[in-house]
Amino acid sequence: MLPSQGAQRYQEASVQSASPERLIGLLYAEALRCLAEARDAVSRGDESAKRRWMRKSVDVLAELLGSLNMQHGQGVAAGLATLYEYLAKRLLQAHCDENTEPFDEIIGLLTPIKDAWDHISHASGALPGAGT
């Protein structure tokens, strides 16, 4: 087994055993990583990488949107759904505009949400290691 295969299997096992709260945190982290990679690809003029990272960004946003519990979290879930839809529209604009500004805006909007999610998850004891 190659080292990269071992790392991939470890990551897959970590995701499969993660709590729903931890999975959302992982999705936020992945969204931010993909968005930063897409922004960097635009800066370099690497069209292929831009398309690949933008597609991954859209996929992660779709997962976040699909994870919303509209019955349980009504107001918050509706607000996040509106935000995720806006972010997807901005990604489409970024694809057409060939500049990094939409990526900066999207990253700027998602970062505090991820930080708040991580804080709340840790404070509530939902994540391993909370309270230590």
Secondary structure, 3 states (H helix, E strand, C coil): CCHHHHHHHHHHHHHHCCCHHHHHHHHHHHHHHHHHHHHHHHHHCCHHHHHHHHHHHHHHHHHHHHCCCCCCCHHHHHHHHHHHHHHHHHHHHHHHHCCCHHHHHHHHHHHHHHHHHHHHHHHCCCCCCCCC
